[in-house]
């Protein structure tokens, strides 16, 4: 995990925090918001990372949004750039590995069992999202009541606002997890179906090849048997009958 802090210089310097973790880079308004309310995130797998050596600027752009980072010096710029490129490389490798794993069923798994498990996980995530939404509504009502009171207790108001902010972050996180799980489940089922179709075509081609080989072997065996076939000789075969002229002595003695 690399934490990238960005100092925006100007009349009123403000501290920003960028957190690069696994496949995403997230933006927070200040370091105290880390783990509570994310201001936006970019999937590094699909992002473009540009760097300017002269201004020490780094631009992380994707289809959804763009982050602009300004390092204090070239050393920090190189360190940030290396961390981002490394995270991007890991994100791409992880995505490729996930695609290979998602395309194949495990031992004892079937398309129906995968679909049932995904449906069960989606229901659980949806329940978490609905629970977080109910808590958010409750904290929102409490904050409204606190503001509506004639005498506003600043401490209570601050606590209600903090709870609302934390709950909002929880709702956003639950929603992101639900969408991510839905997307992964849909992609996996599509890949499983595509893999099954390819395996079915390959099996059909192998069966056709085996059938052709079997037919060729049968024809070859029939041809060999026909060439080696000798019909049995009958008792009156000309090949067994040999005729000789009677000996002259035998005919003379017979005439006497």
C-alpha positions in Angstrom: 0.0 0.0 0.0 1.4 3.4 -1.0 0.0 6.6 0.5 0.5 9.6 -1.8 0.0 13.0 -0.2 -0.4 15.9 -2.4 0.4 19.5 -1.2 -1.6 22.0 -3.4 0.4 25.2 -3.1 -1.5 28.5 -3.3 -2.8 31.2 -1.1 -4.4 28.7 1.2 -2.4 25.4 1.0 -4.7 22.4 1.4 -3.6 18.9 2.2 -4.9 16.1 0.0 -4.5 12.4 0.3 -4.3 9.8 -2.4 -4.3 6.1 -1.4 -3.2 3.4 -3.9 -4.4 0.0 -2.8 -4.5 -3.2 -4.9 -6.2 -2.2 -8.1 -7.6 1.2 -7.2 -6.3 4.7 -6.4 -8.6 6.7 -4.1 -8.8 10.4 -3.3 -9.6 11.9 0.1 -10.0 15.5 1.0 -7.6 15.1 3.9 -5.7 12.3 5.7 -8.3 12.1 8.5 -11.0 11.0 6.0 -9.0 7.9 5.0 -11.3 4.9 5.6 -14.4 7.0 6.0 -15.5 9.0 3.0 -13.7 8.5 -0.3 -14.0 11.4 -2.8 -13.5 9.2 -5.8 -11.4 6.3 -7.1 -9.9 5.1 -10.4 -9.3 1.6 -11.5 -5.6 1.4 -12.3 -6.1 -1.4 -14.7 -7.9 0.9 -17.2 -6.0 4.1 -16.2 -3.4 6.1 -18.1 -0.5 7.5 -16.0 1.4 10.6 -17.4 4.3 12.4 -15.8 5.9 15.8 -16.4 9.5 16.1 -15.3 9.6 19.8 -15.5 6.6 20.6 -13.3 6.7 17.3 -11.3 3.1 16.7 -12.2 1.5 13.3 -12.4 -1.9 12.8 -14.2 -3.9 9.6 -13.6 -6.8 9.5 -16.1 -9.6 7.1 -16.8 -13.0 7.1 -18.4 -14.7 8.2 -15.2 -12.4 10.9 -13.9 -8.9 12.3 -13.7 -6.6 12.9 -10.8 -3.8 15.6 -10.8 -0.9 15.1 -8.4 1.9 17.6 -7.9 5.1 16.3 -6.2 7.3 18.6 -4.3 10.5 17.5 -6.1 11.7 15.0 -8.7 12.5 12.4 -6.1 8.9 12.3 -4.8 7.6 12.3 -8.4 9.7 9.2 -9.3 8.6 7.5 -6.1 5.0 8.2 -6.7 5.3 7.2 -10.4 7.0 3.9 -9.5 4.3 3.1 -7.0 1.5 3.8 -9.4 3.1 1.9 -12.3 3.7 -1.1 -10.0 0.1 -1.0 -8.7 -1.2 -0.8 -12.3 1.0 -3.8 -13.3 -0.4 -5.8 -10.4 -4.0 -4.7 -11.3 -3.6 -6.0 -14.8 -2.0 -9.3 -13.7 -4.8 -9.8 -11.1 -7.5 -9.1 -13.7 -6.0 -11.6 -16.1 -5.7 -14.2 -13.3 -9.3 -13.6 -12.2 -10.5 -14.0 -15.8 -8.7 -17.4 -16.1 -10.2 -18.6 -12.8 -13.7 -17.4 -13.5 -13.8 -19.2 -16.9 -13.4 -22.6 -15.3 -15.6 -24.5 -12.8 -14.1 -26.1 -9.8 -14.4 -29.8 -8.9 -18.0 -30.7 -8.3 -19.3 -27.3 -9.6 -21.9 -26.8 -12.2 -23.4 -23.8 -13.9 -26.5 -24.1 -11.7 -24.5 -24.2 -8.4 -22.4 -21.2 -9.5 -25.6 -19.3 -10.3 -27.2 -20.2 -7.0 -24.1 -19.2 -5.0 -23.8 -15.9 -6.8 -27.5 -15.2 -6.2 -27.1 -15.9 -2.5 -24.1 -13.5 -2.3 -26.0 -10.8 -4.1 -28.9 -11.1 -1.7 -26.5 -10.8 1.3 -24.9 -7.7 -0.2 -28.3 -6.2 -1.0 -29.4 -6.8 2.6 -26.2 -5.0 3.8 -27.0 -2.1 1.5 -30.6 -1.8 2.7 -29.4 -1.9 6.3 -26.9 0.8 5.7 -29.5 2.9 4.0 -31.9 2.6 6.9 -29.2 3.7 9.3 -28.4 6.6 7.0 -32.0 7.7 7.0 -32.1 7.4 10.8 -29.0 9.5 11.3 -30.2 12.0 8.7 -33.5 12.5 10.7 -31.5 12.9 13.9 -29.4 15.6 12.3 -32.4 17.4 11.0 -34.0 17.4 14.4 -30.8 18.7 16.0 -30.7 21.6 13.5 -34.4 22.3 14.0 -34.1 22.8 17.8 -34.3 26.4 19.1 -30.9 26.1 20.8 -28.4 24.2 18.8 -25.8 22.3 20.8 -22.7 22.5 18.6 -21.2 19.3 20.1 -24.3 17.3 19.5 -24.5 18.7 16.0 -21.0 17.8 15.3 -21.5 14.3 16.5 -24.6 13.9 14.4 -22.8 15.2 11.3 -19.9 12.9 11.9 -22.3 9.9 12.2 -24.1 10.9 9.1 -20.8 11.2 7.2 -19.6 7.7 8.4 -22.9 6.2 7.5 -22.9 7.8 4.1 -19.5 6.3 3.4 -20.8 2.9 4.5 -23.7 3.1 2.1 -21.5 4.1 -0.7 -19.1 1.2 0.1 -22.0 -1.3 0.3 -23.4 0.0 -3.0 -20.0 -0.4 -4.7 -19.6 -3.9 -3.4 -23.0 -4.9 -4.6 -22.3 -3.5 -8.1 -18.9 -5.1 -8.2 -20.3 -8.5 -7.1 -23.1 -8.2 -9.7 -20.6 -7.4 -12.4 -18.2 -10.2 -11.5 -21.0 -12.7 -11.2 -22.4 -11.7 -14.6 -18.9 -11.8 -16.3 -18.1 -15.2 -14.7 -21.4 -16.8 -15.9 -20.7 -15.5 -19.4 -17.2 -16.9 -19.4 -18.4 -20.2 -18.0 -21.1 -20.5 -20.7 -18.5 -19.6 -23.4 -16.0 -22.1 -22.0 -18.7 -24.9 -22.0 -19.6 -24.0 -25.6 -15.9 -24.3 -26.6 -15.4 -27.5 -24.8 -18.6 -28.9 -26.4 -17.4 -28.0 -29.9 -14.0 -29.6 -29.1 -15.6 -32.8 -27.8 -17.8 -33.0 -30.9 -14.8 -32.6 -33.2 -12.9 -35.3 -31.3 -15.9 -37.7 -31.5 -16.1 -37.0 -35.3 -12.3 -37.7 -35.6 -12.6 -41.0 -33.6 -15.6 -42.1 -35.8 -13.6 -41.5 -39.0 -10.6 -43.4 -37.6 -12.8 -46.2 -36.5 -14.4 -46.4 -40.0 -11.0 -46.4 -41.6 -9.8 -49.2 -39.4 -12.9 -51.3 -40.2 -12.3 -50.8 -44.0 -8.7 -51.7 -43.6 -9.5 -54.9 -41.6 -12.1 -56.0 -44.2 -9.7 -55.5 -47.1 -7.0 -57.5 -45.3 -9.4 -60.4 -44.6 -10.6 -60.5 -48.2 -7.0 -60.8 -49.5 -6.1 -63.6 -47.1 -9.3 -65.7 -47.8 -8.7 -69.2 -49.4 -11.9 -71.1 -50.2 -12.0 -74.9 -49.1 -11.3 -77.5 -51.7 -14.1 -80.0 -52.5 -13.8 -83.8 -52.8 -14.1 -83.5 -56.6 -11.6 -80.7 -57.1 -9.5 -81.0 -60.2 -6.4 -80.0 -58.1 -6.7 -83.3 -56.1 -7.4 -85.6 -59.0 -4.3 -86.9 -60.8 -4.7 -89.3 -63.8 -1.9 -91.6 -65.1 -1.7 -93.9 -68.1 -1.8 -97.6 -67.2 1.6 -99.3 -67.3 2.3 -101.3 -70.5 3.2 -104.4 -68.6 -0.1 -104.4 -66.8 -2.1 -104.2 -70.0 -0.2 -107.1 -71.6 -0.6 -109.4 -68.6 -4.3 -108.6 -68.6 -4.7 -109.7 -72.2 -3.2 -113.1 -71.5 
